Each structure stands twice: as structure tokens, then as C-alpha cells.
């Protein structure tokens, strides 16, 4: 969903909730119901304010393409730096980015591993966390791509699924 659509929906939900709250408030007799209506009004205000705050973020460079994708996955092992490097080089080809420098990967003590690749049009960071950091939940993998060139998000997600065969995968475009 585009940000503009989400903002519009948030504002619309907020107004609907407020209108419903005001129309019902005159019919309420007991104190518990009136307290509940206060929470309904606050929820309506929350949606309206959050929608308008998102509208207020000005695009100070509307002619520059900016695209960001965050992928998170739970894998069967803590992904190691050599896997990072191979994945990042192959991801570059999948999404059509020109590599400026070889991928870099490093150990982050007992926190896991990190790495990145630099593209002409920005790049991708990748992080892998062991179960000890995620409190036993699983081995977490995070891929954070930011570019100034449009790319096919579906291709990046499908490639990541195929490459790591995660137990769980989620993503969002920012």
C-alpha cells in the first residue's frame, strides 16, 4: 500500500471513529460507558493525528527516486559472513544494481554478523543474529536495501526466500 493511501485511510478511520463516538455519547448513561467513549475519541484522534503527521513529512527531493525494502527472516542457522558475500553479489544481479565495491562482512562479537555491498545507486546491509541474541526465538536475518534506482521488490523477496530457505520471512517497503 502506498504511503499516501495509508495516510488517507488513517485520517478517514479517525474521523469515522470520532463521529461514531460523538453520536453514541449522548445515549450513554452509566459511567463505564462514558469512560469507554473517551477511549474511542482518543483512538479517533490518534488516527487523525498520525495521518496528518505522515502528510507533514515533506519530500524535499521529489525528482530523486528512493526505494527501501526491509526483509526479515528466521533461518535454521546463523548466516555467516561468506554466505553474506555470496548472497549480496547475487542479489545485485537479481535486482539489476551495479556493484561499486566487493561486499564486506564482519563478526560483531557475540551479537552475530553484519555486512554490506555498495552499489552505484546506494546498497544493501545484512545482519545475522544467533538464537542467544533473539532469546531463543530463532536465528534472525535482516536485509535492509536502500536505493536511488527503482527495483523489483518481488524479485528481491523471492530470491531471498530461495537463497536462505527461511522458516519465516516478512518484509515491508518503507
N, C-alpha and C positions, 0 to 999 in steps of 0.2 A: 504494500500500500504506500503510495506517495505521501510524503510529509504533509503536503498541502491538504490532502484528503483527510488524514488523521486529525489535523488541526481543526478542520471544519466539523468533523464528526464530534470531537471533544466539545467544541463550543455548542453545537446543536444538542448534544446529550445534556450538557449543563443547563441550558435554557429549558429543555423539556422537564428535567428533574425539578427545577425551581418552580415552574408553572404548576406542575402536579402538587408540589409541596404547598404552594400558596392556596391552591383550590381546595386541598384537603384540610388545611389548617383550621379553617373556620368551623369545620364539622367535628373537630376533636373535643372531647370533654375531659378525659382523665389526664393526669399529669404525665404518666408514662408515654402516652401517645404524643403529647406535646413535645416532650424531650426527644422522642424519635424523629419528629418533624424537623427539629433543629439539626439533627444529623443529616437528614435528607437535604435541607437547604445548604449545609456545609459541603456536602458531596456535589451538589449542583454548582456551587461557587468554585469548588476545586476544578471541575471540568472546564468551566468557562475561563478561569484564570490560566490554567495550564495551556489551553488552546491559544489564548491571546499572547502568552509569553513565547510560545513557539513561533507565532506570527511575527513577533517583535525581533527575532533574530534575522538581521538583515544579511542578505547575500552581497558582500562587499565587492565581489568579483564575478558578476553573472556570466561573463564570457569565458570563464575558465571551467573546464569540466573537472568535477571532483566526485569520486566514487569510492565508497568504503564498504568493505564486507568483513564481518567477523564471523568466523566459523569456530565452534567449539565441539569437541568430541571426547568420548570416553573410549580409550583403546585398551587392548589386552596387555600392553606393556608400556613402559615409559619410553617414548620415542627418543632415540639417541641422535647426537649431532650428525653422524654420517647419513642417517635417514633424512634429517632436515635438509642437508645439502642436495641430495638426490631429488627429493620432493620439490624443493624450491626451483631447481633448474627445470624440471619437467613441467611444473605449474606455469613457469614463464612462457613456455611454448604453447601450453593449452590455452592461456588467456591472451596470447599474442603480444607479449611485452618483450622489449629489447633489453637484455641484461647489460648493465654498466660494469659490474664487478662480480667476481665469483661470490657465491654465498658464504656467509660467515656463521659459524656455530660455536657455542661455548658452554662449559658447565657452569652452573650457578650454585656452587657448593651443594648443600643438601636440598636446595629448592627445585632442582631439576635442570633443565637445559633451555637455552634460548638461541635464537639465530635470526638472520635476515638476509634478504637479497635486495640489491639496489638496482632499480630499473631506470631507464631514461625518464619515464613518467612516474616516478616515486618508487614503490616497492612493497614487500611483504615481510612481516615479522612473524616468527613462530616460537611457541613456548610449549614445553612438555613438563608436566608435574607428576612426581611419583605419588603413590597412594598415601604415603606418610604426610604429604602436604595437604591432600584433599580429605584427610581424616578417614581414610579407608574407603571413600566413595568409589574411587577408580583412578586410573591414570588419565589425567586431563591433558588434552591437546588444544591449544588455541592458535588459530591462524588469523592474523589481522592484516588485511590488504587495503592499502590506500593508494589511489592512482589519480592522475590527471588525464587519463585516457580511458574512455568507456571500455568495459569488457563484459563478457557474458557470464553473469553470476552463476547460472545453472551449470555451465561448463566447469567452473572452479569447484562448485559443491560436488558435482558428480565425480570429478577427478579425485577429490579428497576422499570421498566415500570408497572409491575403487582402490586408491593407493593404501589407505590405512585400515580398511575394513572395520570401522569402529562399531562398538556395541550400541552407542548412542551418538547421534550427531544433531546439531542445531545450528542455525545461522540467522543473521539479520543484516540487512543493509542499513547503514547509518547515513 
